[in-house]
Amino acid sequence: MSRTVLQVEGLTKSFGGLKAVQDVGFEVREGQIKALIGPNGAGKTTIFNAITNVLRADAGSVLFDDRELLGLASHQIAKLGIARTFQTTRLFDHMTVLENVMVGRHIRGHTNMLTAALRIFGAGAEEREARNVAMQTLEQAGLAHLAARHGAELPIGQRRLVEVARALASGPKLLLMDEPAAGLNMRETEQMGEIINDIRDGGVTVLLVEHDMSLVMEISDEILVLDRGAVIAEGPPSEVRADERVLAAYLGQEVSD
């Protein structure tokens, strides 16, 4: 069995009197595609935010390669090898696709993200390296033909792919993907599934939140099911789709966070 790269234990987060995440624990093994699913308000994105310290957890532990993440700044977590995409795409619309992906690479250098976004870094070795890696990443994602286009010109499907490329440019060990198929049509969703498989085959472990159950069942090795902030089921797709607790949680409900 492959080693554990992410170990979450007792993760808890409340907003006022509402427990958004209640004592959640799970692990992600190297080389996996693992999905977090659950009805509206299940706590999926809150877990992502806690792992990356966008939100500070009230209690629990998150170990990445045996190092505690809780208490670290988001940029420190990124440098350890965790990258993330978001439900709402966050491209710099005034920048080209190539420049957007270069921003992702600069987490590995001495130029910070703000400096890179403002384009005030020098044309030295670091920028050349970032440009080369960004272009290679775009080629791997089939986006090289868009390198000179500006973010504002792209439709949602291409924006999502560019955001994935930007995350991959940082050279992550673990990629967190929050609703990667949101807003995509059927063909674009199929393409996203192919890309996620390619990412895993390229050596990057994937943890994703996704509402499209066809996609989740097709690409996931394991699925963790949440309802009202608590884990109700975990296992391979064949087991999860037949679990009565999962069927009850989803019955008549929209599957989105």
C-alpha positions, 0 to 999 in steps of 0.5 A: 500500500502506498504511503499516506501524504495527508492525514487529517484528524479531529478537524473541527470548525464552527461559525458561531453556533454552527459546526461546519466541520465536526471531528473529521478525519481521513487520509490521502495516500500517495498517487490517489485521486480522492473525492470529498462529496456531500450535500449543500452545506456539508463542509467540503470547502471549509475542510479545504480552507482549513487544510490551507489555513484560509480559515483557522480550524478550531481543533484537530491536526492536518499532517502533510508528509508528517508535518503539521500544517495547522498554524502555518501561513498559506504561502508556507503550505504552498511551498511545502508542496500543496497547490489549490484551485478554487470554485470561482476561477481567480485569473488575473484578467489583465495578464496573458495566460502565460503570465498567469501560469508564471505566477504559479511558478513564482511560489518556488522562487524569491519573487512573491505572488504580488510582485509577479502579478504586478510584473516588477520582477527583473528579467533574470534567471528566475523569470526565465525559469518561470517562463519555461516551466509555465510554457511546458505546463501549458503544452502538457495541458494542451493550452499552448495556443492560448499563451498570448491570450488575456485571461478576460478573453477566455470562456469558463472552460478554458479559465478552469484549465488555465487555473489548473495549469497555474497550480501545477506550475508550482510543482506540487505533490498534492493538488486540491481541486475545488469544484473543477467541473463547475460551469463546464459542459459535458465535453469539457467535464470529460476533458477535465476528468482526463486531465485529472487522471493525467495529473495523477499519472504524472505523480501528483496526488489529487484531493477534490471536491466535486458535485458532478457525480458521474465525474467523481465515480469515474475518476476517484479511487476513494470517496469521503462523504460528508453530511452536516459537517460529519463523515458518514461514509468512506470507500471506493465508488462501488461501495459509496454509491450503494451506501444507504446513508449516502442515498438518504443524504443526497435524496432530493438534494442538490450536490454542491457546496 
